[in-house]
Amino acid sequence: MGKILNAACSICGNVSGYDKDSLKASTWIINGCKIVLCIPCEDDLLKKMLESRGLTHKRIRAIADCLMSDEANDLLDLIPED
């Protein structure tokens, strides 16, 4: 097992322990700034971005119809039902 690295979420400030790969996956470079997002903040930010682009639960359901059930459910979980 690798070394545990602690990092604070750039939105909520919650400090979590990460291994090297997990920290890399949770780190984003936005407008040249490196930020770390915890999973709940990342999920909330994604929901807000999708909603602002008009991707409602109904629209995502239509898109997800051609996917396998697990993949479709993952997509549908991103947006709360109307």
KERO-287505 format. One record per atom (N, C-alpha, C): residue in three letters; atom name; x, y, z. Coordinates in steps of 0.1 Angstrom, whole numbers. Example, Ala and Ser with C-alpha at 12.3 -4.5 7.8 and 13.67 -1.06 7.14 Angstrom:
% KERO-287505
GUMI	aa	at	u	v	w
GUMI	Ala	N	132	-57	78
GUMI	Ala	CA	123	-45	78
GUMI	Ala	C	132	-33	78
GUMI	Ser	N	128	-22	71
GUMI	Ser	CA	137	-11	71
GUMI	Ser	C	129	0	79
This chain:
% KERO-287505
GUMI	aa	at	u	v	w
GUMI	Met	N	8	-12	0
GUMI	Met	CA	0	0	0
GUMI	Met	C	9	12	0
GUMI	Gly	N	5	22	-8
GUMI	Gly	CA	13	35	-9
GUMI	Gly	C	11	44	3
GUMI	Lys	N	18	54	3
GUMI	Lys	CA	18	64	13
GUMI	Lys	C	4	72	12
GUMI	Ile	N	-2	75	24
GUMI	Ile	CA	-14	82	24
GUMI	Ile	C	-11	97	25
GUMI	Leu	N	-17	105	16
GUMI	Leu	CA	-15	119	15
GUMI	Leu	C	-28	126	19
GUMI	Asn	N	-27	136	27
GUMI	Asn	CA	-39	144	31
GUMI	Asn	C	-40	156	22
GUMI	Ala	N	-52	159	18
GUMI	Ala	CA	-55	171	10
GUMI	Ala	C	-68	176	14
GUMI	Ala	N	-70	190	14
GUMI	Ala	CA	-82	196	17
GUMI	Ala	C	-90	199	4
GUMI	Cys	N	-103	197	4
GUMI	Cys	CA	-112	201	-7
GUMI	Cys	C	-111	216	-9
GUMI	Ser	N	-110	220	-21
GUMI	Ser	CA	-109	235	-24
GUMI	Ser	C	-123	242	-22
GUMI	Ile	N	-134	234	-21
GUMI	Ile	CA	-147	240	-20
GUMI	Ile	C	-151	240	-5
GUMI	Cys	N	-152	228	1
GUMI	Cys	CA	-157	227	15
GUMI	Cys	C	-147	226	25
GUMI	Gly	N	-134	224	22
GUMI	Gly	CA	-123	224	31
GUMI	Gly	C	-121	211	39
GUMI	Asn	N	-130	201	36
GUMI	Asn	CA	-129	188	42
GUMI	Asn	C	-115	182	39
GUMI	Val	N	-108	177	49
GUMI	Val	CA	-95	170	47
GUMI	Val	C	-97	155	46
GUMI	Ser	N	-92	149	35
GUMI	Ser	CA	-93	135	33
GUMI	Ser	C	-80	129	30
GUMI	Gly	N	-78	116	32
GUMI	Gly	CA	-66	109	29
GUMI	Gly	C	-67	102	16
GUMI	Tyr	N	-57	104	8
GUMI	Tyr	CA	-56	99	-6
GUMI	Tyr	C	-44	91	-8
GUMI	Asp	N	-44	81	-17
GUMI	Asp	CA	-32	75	-22
GUMI	Asp	C	-28	84	-34
GUMI	Lys	N	-16	81	-40
GUMI	Lys	CA	-11	90	-50
GUMI	Lys	C	-21	90	-62
GUMI	Asp	N	-26	79	-66
GUMI	Asp	CA	-35	78	-78
GUMI	Asp	C	-49	85	-75
GUMI	Ser	N	-54	83	-63
GUMI	Ser	CA	-67	89	-59
GUMI	Ser	C	-66	104	-59
GUMI	Leu	N	-55	109	-53
GUMI	Leu	CA	-52	124	-53
GUMI	Leu	C	-51	130	-67
GUMI	Lys	N	-44	122	-76
GUMI	Lys	CA	-43	127	-89
GUMI	Lys	C	-57	128	-96
GUMI	Ala	N	-65	118	-94
GUMI	Ala	CA	-79	118	-100
GUMI	Ala	C	-88	128	-94
GUMI	Ser	N	-85	133	-82
GUMI	Ser	CA	-94	143	-75
GUMI	Ser	C	-88	157	-77
GUMI	Thr	N	-77	158	-84
GUMI	Thr	CA	-71	171	-86
GUMI	Thr	C	-74	176	-100
GUMI	Trp	N	-78	189	-101
GUMI	Trp	CA	-82	195	-114
GUMI	Trp	C	-74	208	-116
GUMI	Ile	N	-71	211	-128
GUMI	Ile	CA	-65	224	-131
GUMI	Ile	C	-75	232	-139
GUMI	Ile	N	-80	242	-133
GUMI	Ile	CA	-90	251	-138
GUMI	Ile	C	-85	265	-139
GUMI	Asn	N	-84	270	-151
GUMI	Asn	CA	-79	284	-154
GUMI	Asn	C	-65	285	-148
GUMI	Gly	N	-57	275	-149
GUMI	Gly	CA	-43	275	-144
GUMI	Gly	C	-42	273	-129
GUMI	Cys	N	-53	271	-121
GUMI	Cys	CA	-52	269	-107
GUMI	Cys	C	-55	254	-104
GUMI	Lys	N	-46	248	-96
GUMI	Lys	CA	-48	234	-92
GUMI	Lys	C	-57	234	-80
GUMI	Ile	N	-68	226	-81
GUMI	Ile	CA	-78	224	-70
GUMI	Ile	C	-80	210	-68
GUMI	Val	N	-84	207	-55
GUMI	Val	CA	-87	193	-51
GUMI	Val	C	-102	193	-48
GUMI	Leu	N	-110	184	-53
GUMI	Leu	CA	-124	182	-50
GUMI	Leu	C	-127	169	-44
GUMI	Cys	N	-134	169	-32
GUMI	Cys	CA	-138	157	-26
GUMI	Cys	C	-150	152	-35
GUMI	Ile	N	-153	139	-33
GUMI	Ile	CA	-164	133	-41
GUMI	Ile	C	-177	140	-40
GUMI	Pro	N	-182	143	-28
GUMI	Pro	CA	-195	150	-27
GUMI	Pro	C	-195	164	-34
GUMI	Cys	N	-184	172	-33
GUMI	Cys	CA	-183	185	-40
GUMI	Cys	C	-182	183	-55
GUMI	Glu	N	-175	173	-59
GUMI	Glu	CA	-174	170	-73
GUMI	Glu	C	-187	166	-79
GUMI	Asp	N	-195	158	-72
GUMI	Asp	CA	-208	154	-77
GUMI	Asp	C	-218	166	-77
GUMI	Asp	N	-217	175	-67
GUMI	Asp	CA	-226	186	-66
GUMI	Asp	C	-223	196	-78
GUMI	Leu	N	-210	198	-80
GUMI	Leu	CA	-206	207	-91
GUMI	Leu	C	-210	202	-104
GUMI	Leu	N	-209	189	-106
GUMI	Leu	CA	-213	183	-119
GUMI	Leu	C	-228	185	-121
GUMI	Lys	N	-236	182	-110
GUMI	Lys	CA	-250	184	-111
GUMI	Lys	C	-254	198	-115
GUMI	Lys	N	-248	208	-109
GUMI	Lys	CA	-250	222	-112
GUMI	Lys	C	-247	226	-126
GUMI	Met	N	-235	220	-131
GUMI	Met	CA	-231	223	-145
GUMI	Met	C	-241	217	-155
GUMI	Leu	N	-245	205	-152
GUMI	Leu	CA	-255	198	-161
GUMI	Leu	C	-268	206	-161
GUMI	Glu	N	-273	209	-150
GUMI	Glu	CA	-285	217	-149
GUMI	Glu	C	-285	230	-156
GUMI	Ser	N	-273	237	-155
GUMI	Ser	CA	-272	250	-162
GUMI	Ser	C	-271	249	-177
GUMI	Arg	N	-269	237	-182
GUMI	Arg	CA	-269	234	-196
GUMI	Arg	C	-281	228	-201
GUMI	Gly	N	-291	227	-192
GUMI	Gly	CA	-304	222	-196
GUMI	Gly	C	-305	207	-197
GUMI	Leu	N	-296	200	-191
GUMI	Leu	CA	-297	185	-191
GUMI	Leu	C	-305	181	-179
GUMI	Thr	N	-318	180	-181
GUMI	Thr	CA	-327	175	-170
GUMI	Thr	C	-327	160	-169
GUMI	His	N	-333	155	-158
GUMI	His	CA	-334	141	-156
GUMI	His	C	-341	134	-168
GUMI	Lys	N	-351	140	-173
GUMI	Lys	CA	-358	135	-185
GUMI	Lys	C	-349	134	-197
GUMI	Arg	N	-341	144	-200
GUMI	Arg	CA	-332	144	-211
GUMI	Arg	C	-322	134	-210
GUMI	Ile	N	-316	133	-198
GUMI	Ile	CA	-306	123	-196
GUMI	Ile	C	-311	109	-197
GUMI	Arg	N	-324	107	-192
GUMI	Arg	CA	-331	94	-194
GUMI	Arg	C	-332	90	-209
GUMI	Ala	N	-335	99	-217
GUMI	Ala	CA	-336	97	-232
GUMI	Ala	C	-322	93	-237
GUMI	Ile	N	-312	100	-233
GUMI	Ile	CA	-298	97	-237
GUMI	Ile	C	-294	83	-232
GUMI	Ala	N	-297	80	-220
GUMI	Ala	CA	-293	67	-214
GUMI	Ala	C	-300	55	-219
GUMI	Asp	N	-311	57	-226
GUMI	Asp	CA	-319	45	-231
GUMI	Asp	C	-311	35	-239
GUMI	Cys	N	-300	39	-246
GUMI	Cys	CA	-292	30	-254
GUMI	Cys	C	-281	24	-246
GUMI	Leu	N	-279	27	-233
GUMI	Leu	CA	-268	22	-226
GUMI	Leu	C	-271	10	-218
GUMI	Met	N	-261	3	-213
GUMI	Met	CA	-264	-9	-204
GUMI	Met	C	-269	-3	-191
GUMI	Ser	N	-277	-11	-184
GUMI	Ser	CA	-284	-6	-172
GUMI	Ser	C	-275	0	-161
GUMI	Asp	N	-263	-5	-158
GUMI	Asp	CA	-254	1	-148
GUMI	Asp	C	-250	15	-153
GUMI	Glu	N	-246	16	-165
GUMI	Glu	CA	-241	29	-171
GUMI	Glu	C	-253	39	-171
GUMI	Ala	N	-265	34	-175
GUMI	Ala	CA	-277	43	-175
GUMI	Ala	C	-280	48	-161
GUMI	Asn	N	-279	39	-151
GUMI	Asn	CA	-282	43	-137
GUMI	Asn	C	-272	53	-132
GUMI	Asp	N	-259	51	-136
GUMI	Asp	CA	-249	61	-132
GUMI	Asp	C	-252	75	-137
GUMI	Leu	N	-256	75	-150
GUMI	Leu	CA	-260	88	-156
GUMI	Leu	C	-272	94	-149
GUMI	Leu	N	-282	86	-147
GUMI	Leu	CA	-295	91	-141
GUMI	Leu	C	-293	96	-126
GUMI	Asp	N	-283	90	-119
GUMI	Asp	CA	-280	94	-106
GUMI	Asp	C	-274	108	-105
GUMI	Leu	N	-269	113	-116
GUMI	Leu	CA	-263	127	-116
GUMI	Leu	C	-273	138	-114
GUMI	Ile	N	-285	136	-119
GUMI	Ile	CA	-295	146	-119
GUMI	Ile	C	-307	142	-111
GUMI	Pro	N	-312	150	-102
GUMI	Pro	CA	-324	146	-94
GUMI	Pro	C	-336	145	-103
GUMI	Glu	N	-345	136	-100
GUMI	Glu	CA	-357	135	-109
GUMI	Glu	C	-366	147	-108
GUMI	Asp	N	-372	151	-119
GUMI	Asp	CA	-380	164	-120
GUMI	Asp	C	-392	163	-111
